[in-house]
Amino acid sequence: MISNPCRKLGVESLERRALLAASILPVSELSQAVPETDFFVANDFEAESLPVATAAEPEILVAFRGRDVGAAGDSAAPTGMYFGWMERGDDRPVRGFEIYNSGDSDLVLGDVEVPDGFRVVHEGSAWPGANVTQIVRPGHFLSLKIEMLTNQVGAKRGTVTIGSNDSSEPLTSFMISGDVGSDGSEDSIGLFNQIWSTFELKGSKYDDSIDRSTTFGPGRSNDWLPVTGDWDGDGFDTIGLYHSRTGEFHLKNSVAPGDADHVFAFGPAGKAGWIPLSGDWDGDGVDTVGLYQPGESRFHLIDSLRGGAADHFFSFGPSGETGWKPLAGDWNGDAIDTVGLFQQDGSQFHLKNDLSGGAADHYFTFGPANSDWQPLVGDWYKTGIDKIGLYQPDASLFHLKGSFSGGAADHYVQYGQPSHYGEWIPLSGEWNGRHNSGSRYPLICFCVTTGPIQTPNIILIYDGAPFIQETTPATVHPPSGNSDVMSSQTFGSDHTSPSARAEFWETESTVRAEAEQDSLGHEGVVDRLLTEWDPSP
């Protein structure tokens, strides 16, 4: 007696998936990647029923480093991606993954959504994008990259969601995470004197000992207007000038006199009254420049340091000679600078979260109306979000805010000498760099005399963490007294970058045993160095 036949569903698709999984997963994990298939009894003699043909279907599988992070059709928790621990302002870590089509018809990919603090890296393709699709043929895959933004401190957690025409899994999702710590850096203030063409930069609003001063430009002319920004992406804001008569920008990659590193013309010549501004308009970590056209209240912004047509062009605010002043800053922490306006007669701020016209996203009054106080922008509290401030010339007093609101200032800084309006122009920037080289994260070289003086062991400390370098520094100071620990040598700023830290860490495993042979032991040496080292020269 023959029983009611039952179909073996999805056999061909599962076989395709098994073959695909075998190419990207270890053998031990294949059983997790490919669900088991039940075989159904077709008659009393336990003969299998023949596979029944099914309609062609696409099937999505998302893999990161050979693991199925999308858990396509799987009930197991996805593996996910971790971007690591970064310091604020570090180069953004990038993770790539693959989207496979293990089915037997075209896989059509739609929207890709990433959580706050992350961004899809576009490499010459319009997809992912609004109303843009991408086709993956059966047996093929495409690669996609996501980067973690490092401009804002905090734990970053969320879900990536990929839409597709896979009917069994129209939304594929997986977890991504990372952490961004504070490197102690923050924007500070400065002043520019048009008469002497002098930049006076305050290293920290708390510390007068690291102020910087330099002369750059011809001076004795109000045709030259200051701009500041990170022109080469090294984490340090530096200086520049805009010559309103020629429409030329002269930008320096250092805070020092001498020739400009970047010279180009952008915008009209002939002192048209356009006002320069600077910012990172495309979120690539490098600042560029722009111009504000007051009569039309129009912004002209470029994404690279060159002349030619603007990359962003829009009107924001009222047209006519209103006296409103342009601003630029990252008002929402997405690592992209946008624009704003300061209305002098009402001391009102109008700030936009995108590069477009329309209503302001932040609107508030701060400071006295109809005064000669001048606006400035900076991340005063290392939050990754820029706030505003005002410079009061007659008292040489900076009034800095930690929120988009009116009321009293959150911080006051006296800097420079009282002056008349226009004699000193307020500035802001990270003059000491995002990594704050030489003040917070010194790379200290210690010599431990466990052997002959000519061959000491070298102990390196970065942010309190020990690691080793096998080469002896050029200068070794002699020991003092009976101490095994010799004097220290601090390396230059190039050695305090995360890339240098990683380079030194690579040597740690090969010489760790040597360090543990020291008379005090590895931890003992470090403890002694940290307690006995005198940082004074």
Buried (B, 14 or more C-beta within 10 A) or exposed (E): EEEEEEEBEBBBBBBBBBEBBEEBBEEEBEEBBBBEEEEBEBEEEEEEBEEEEEEEBBBBBBBBEEBBBBBBBBEEEBBBBBBEEBBBBBBBBEBEBBBBBBBBBBBBBBBBBBBBBBBBEEEEEEBBEEEEBBBBEBEEBBEBEBBBBBBBBBEBBBEBBBBBBBEEBEEBBBBBBBBBBBBBBBBBBBBBBBEEBBBBBBBBBEEEEBBBEBBBBEEEEEBBBBBBBBBBEBBBBBBBBBBBEEBBBBBBBBBEEEEBBBEBBBBBEEEBEBBBBBBBBBBBBBBBBBBBBBEEBBBBBBBBBEEEEBBBBBBBBEEEEBEBBBBBBBBBBBBBBBBBBBBBEEBBBBBBBBBEEEEBBBEBBBBEEEBEBBBBBBBBBBBBBBBBBBBBBEBBBBBBBBBBEEEEBBBBBEBBEEBEEEBBBBBBBBBBBBBBBBBBBBBBBBBBBBEEEEEBBBBBBBEEEBBBBEEBEEEBEEBEEEEBBBBBBBBEBEBBBBEBBEEBBEBBEEBEEEBEEBEBEBEEBBEBBEEEBEEEE
